[in-house]
Amino acid sequence: MDKIIVTGCNGQLGRAINKELGVTGKYEIVNTDVFEGEGIIPLDITNVDSVIKLVKDVKPKAVINCAAYTAVDKQESDVDLSYKINAIGPRNLSIAATEVGAKLVHVSTDYVFAGNATKPYTEFDVTGPVSVYGKTKLAGEEFVKQFAKNYFIIRTAWLYGDGKNFVKTMLKLSENHDEISVVNDQLGNPTSTTELAKAIHYLMNTENYGIFHGTCEGDTNWADFTEEIFRIAGKKTKVNHVSTAEYQAKNPQSAPRPAYSILENYMLKLTTDFMFADWHDAIEQYLKELL
């Protein structure tokens, strides 16, 4: 039975990976996270010696890195920790994976782009992050390319799953608000962790290495996304469409948000027959299971 190391197993994607791979009965999943728990090995991915020791002990077929520092605003003043987790961590995992001949699956983000495009970003477009989060995630990608031999870098966006996320935040707000304000000038691809876990599972069993975009099909803005969530959930809360400038005037954010971060899964379409679900179908399925 192939062993698979999953870092950040307690996060939304880590849980989805466990669900996706667990039902097959084909894998022994070695779960790791910064916090110890039942069936979880504590691992600090920023410590290269600890990472190498664990990977050498386990000798996995693949390492799936779901660990990341994702608090976008906090990272603007917490730069060192951001680089440690988002750049040094992937570097360490890449070194260790290469030593034992394991594949590395590393999850990245739409924030590696400047967010000022006028058409969907493909894997061939020039990166240009403007936030600390984006810069450190791009540094992580560069380390993976430098130190991992067999790797898949998968850029995703607007993730929601089993854990804290935008969808649950909106549903919570709807419980005690007749109306809420949501920005309508930031465009992207809402993506289910269930769909992303399927893509990771698919790629992991190939030698189709490289950089991929992995988001649900179709795009929207945050306000329209919220309206769709409320429609499916049967919520009557009104969604007021506001600009980013209007929102930030009342809710200051330290990190810039990409205005346009629509990703095109170009490499998946060029090199595989794998297709993500449309975002409308994915959110409907998610809410069906959640509510």
C-alpha positions in Angstrom: 0.0 0.0 0.0 1.4 3.4 -1.0 2.1 5.8 1.8 1.1 9.4 1.3 2.3 12.2 3.6 -0.2 15.1 4.0 1.0 18.3 5.6 -1.6 20.7 7.1 -4.0 17.8 7.4 -6.3 19.8 9.8 -7.0 22.5 7.2 -9.8 22.5 4.7 -7.8 21.0 1.9 -6.1 18.5 4.1 -9.4 17.2 5.3 -10.7 16.9 1.7 -7.5 15.0 0.6 -8.1 12.5 3.5 -11.7 12.0 2.4 -10.7 11.7 -1.3 -7.8 9.2 -0.8 -9.3 7.5 2.2 -12.3 6.0 0.4 -10.1 4.2 -2.1 -8.4 1.9 0.4 -5.3 2.2 -1.7 -3.2 4.5 0.5 -1.8 4.7 3.9 -2.2 8.3 4.8 0.4 9.8 7.1 -1.2 13.0 8.5 1.0 15.8 9.8 0.3 19.2 11.2 1.8 21.8 13.6 -0.5 20.6 16.3 -0.5 17.0 17.7 -3.8 15.2 17.6 -5.3 11.7 17.2 -3.7 10.1 14.3 -1.6 13.2 13.5 2.2 13.4 13.6 3.3 16.9 14.8 5.6 18.4 12.1 7.1 21.9 11.7 7.7 22.1 8.0 10.0 25.1 8.6 12.5 22.7 10.3 14.5 21.0 7.5 15.9 18.3 9.8 12.5 17.3 11.2 11.1 17.2 7.7 13.9 15.0 6.3 13.8 12.6 9.2 10.0 12.1 8.9 10.1 11.6 5.1 13.1 9.2 5.3 11.2 7.2 8.0 8.0 7.0 6.0 9.4 6.7 2.5 6.2 7.9 0.9 5.1 7.6 -2.7 4.1 11.3 -2.5 4.1 14.3 -0.2 1.0 16.6 -0.5 1.7 20.0 1.0 -1.5 21.6 2.2 0.3 23.6 4.9 0.3 27.4 4.4 0.1 30.7 6.2 -3.0 32.2 4.6 -3.9 35.1 6.9 -3.4 37.6 4.1 -3.5 40.8 6.1 -1.5 39.6 9.1 1.4 38.7 6.8 2.0 42.3 5.8 3.5 42.8 9.3 4.6 39.2 9.9 6.9 38.8 6.9 9.5 36.4 8.5 6.9 33.9 9.5 5.2 34.1 6.1 8.5 33.3 4.3 9.2 30.5 6.8 5.9 28.7 6.2 5.1 29.6 2.6 8.7 29.5 1.1 11.1 27.6 3.4 8.5 24.9 4.2 8.0 23.9 0.6 11.8 24.1 0.1 12.3 21.6 3.0 9.6 19.3 1.7 11.1 19.4 -1.8 14.6 18.5 -0.5 13.2 15.6 1.5 10.9 14.3 -1.2 13.9 14.3 -3.7 16.0 12.3 -1.2 13.5 9.4 -1.1 12.3 9.7 -4.7 8.8 10.8 -3.7 6.5 13.0 -5.8 5.7 16.4 -4.3 2.3 18.0 -4.7 2.5 21.7 -3.7 -0.6 23.9 -3.5 -0.2 27.6 -4.5 -2.5 30.5 -5.1 -3.9 33.1 -7.6 -2.1 35.7 -5.4 1.2 35.0 -7.3 -0.3 37.2 -10.1 -0.7 41.0 -9.9 -4.4 40.8 -10.3 -4.7 43.4 -13.0 -5.3 41.2 -16.1 -8.2 41.5 -18.5 -8.3 37.8 -19.5 -7.9 34.6 -17.4 -4.4 33.8 -16.3 -2.8 30.7 -17.7 0.3 28.9 -16.4 2.3 30.7 -19.1 1.5 34.2 -17.9 4.0 36.3 -16.0 3.7 36.4 -12.2 3.9 39.6 -10.2 2.6 39.4 -6.7 1.8 42.6 -4.8 1.1 41.2 -1.3 3.5 39.5 1.2 1.3 36.4 0.9 1.6 36.4 -2.9 5.4 37.0 -2.8 6.0 34.3 -0.3 3.8 31.8 -2.1 5.7 32.5 -5.3 9.0 32.1 -3.5 7.7 28.7 -2.4 7.0 27.8 -6.0 10.5 28.7 -7.0 12.0 26.6 -4.3 9.9 23.6 -5.4 11.1 24.0 -9.0 14.7 24.3 -7.7 14.8 21.4 -5.2 12.0 18.9 -6.1 12.6 16.5 -8.9 9.1 15.2 -9.5 6.6 17.9 -8.6 3.1 19.3 -9.3 2.5 22.9 -8.4 -1.3 23.5 -8.4 -2.5 27.1 -8.1 -6.0 27.5 -6.8 -8.3 30.2 -5.5 -11.3 31.1 -3.4 -11.2 27.8 -1.6 -14.1 26.6 0.6 -14.5 23.2 2.4 -14.6 21.7 5.8 -13.3 24.5 8.0 -13.4 28.3 8.2 -14.2 29.9 4.9 -16.1 32.7 3.1 -19.2 30.6 2.5 -19.7 29.8 6.2 -18.9 33.5 7.1 -21.7 34.7 4.8 -24.2 32.1 6.1 -23.3 33.2 9.7 -23.9 36.8 8.8 -27.2 36.0 7.2 -28.5 34.7 10.6 -28.6 38.2 12.2 -28.4 40.7 9.3 -31.2 41.7 7.0 -28.6 43.1 4.5 -24.8 42.9 4.1 -22.3 44.7 1.8 -20.0 42.6 -0.4 -17.5 43.7 -3.0 -18.5 43.3 -6.6 -15.3 44.4 -8.4 -13.0 41.4 -7.5 -13.3 38.6 -9.9 -12.2 35.0 -9.4 -13.1 31.3 -9.4 -14.9 29.9 -6.2 -13.3 26.4 -5.8 -14.5 23.5 -3.7 -11.8 21.6 -1.8 -13.6 18.4 -2.9 -12.9 19.3 -6.5 -9.3 20.3 -5.9 -8.7 17.0 -4.0 -10.0 15.1 -7.0 -7.5 16.9 -9.2 -4.6 16.3 -6.9 -5.5 12.6 -6.7 -5.7 12.5 -10.5 -2.3 14.2 -11.1 -0.6 12.3 -8.3 -0.9 9.1 -10.2 0.7 10.5 -13.3 4.2 11.7 -14.4 2.6 14.8 -15.9 4.8 17.1 -13.8 4.8 20.9 -13.8 2.6 23.9 -12.9 -1.1 23.7 -13.1 -4.1 25.9 -12.4 -6.8 24.1 -10.4 -10.1 26.0 -9.9 -13.7 25.3 -10.6 -14.9 26.2 -14.0 -16.5 29.6 -14.5 -16.0 32.9 -12.7 -17.9 35.4 -10.6 -17.4 38.2 -8.1 -17.8 38.0 -4.3 -21.2 39.7 -4.3 -22.7 37.5 -6.9 -21.2 34.5 -5.2 -22.8 35.5 -2.0 -26.2 35.9 -3.7 -25.9 32.4 -5.1 -25.0 31.0 -1.7 -28.1 32.7 -0.2 -30.3 31.5 -3.0 -29.3 27.9 -2.6 -29.5 28.1 1.2 -32.9 29.8 1.1 -31.7 33.0 2.9 -33.5 36.3 2.5 -30.6 38.6 3.4 -30.1 41.3 0.9 -26.6 41.7 -0.7 -25.5 45.2 -1.3 -22.9 45.4 -4.1 -20.1 47.8 -3.2 -16.7 48.6 -4.6 -13.4 47.5 -2.9 -12.7 51.2 -2.2 -16.1 51.6 -0.5 -15.7 48.4 1.5 -12.1 49.3 2.7 -13.2 52.8 3.7 -15.3 51.0 6.4 -13.2 47.9 6.8 -9.5 48.7 6.3 -7.4 45.9 5.0 -3.6 46.0 5.0 -3.0 43.7 2.1 -4.1 44.5 -1.4 -6.7 42.2 -3.0 -6.4 41.2 -6.6 -9.1 42.8 -8.7 -8.9 40.2 -11.4 -7.6 36.8 -10.5 -9.5 34.4 -12.7 -7.4 31.4 -13.5 -7.7 29.2 -16.6 -6.9 25.5 -16.1 -5.0 25.6 -19.3 -2.4 22.9 -18.6 -5.0 20.5 -17.4 -7.0 21.0 -20.6 -3.9 20.7 -22.8 -2.4 17.6 -21.2 -5.2 15.7 -19.5 -8.9 14.8 -19.8 -9.6 16.0 -16.2 -12.2 18.6 -15.8 -13.2 20.6 -12.7 -17.0 21.0 -12.0 -18.6 24.3 -12.7 -18.5 26.6 -9.7 -22.4 26.7 -9.6 -22.6 22.9 -9.4 -19.8 22.7 -6.8 -21.3 25.2 -4.4 -24.7 23.6 -4.7 -23.2 20.2 -3.8 -21.3 21.7 -0.9 -24.3 23.4 0.6 -26.4 20.3 0.1 -24.0 18.4 2.3 -23.5 21.3 4.8 -27.1 22.3 5.5 
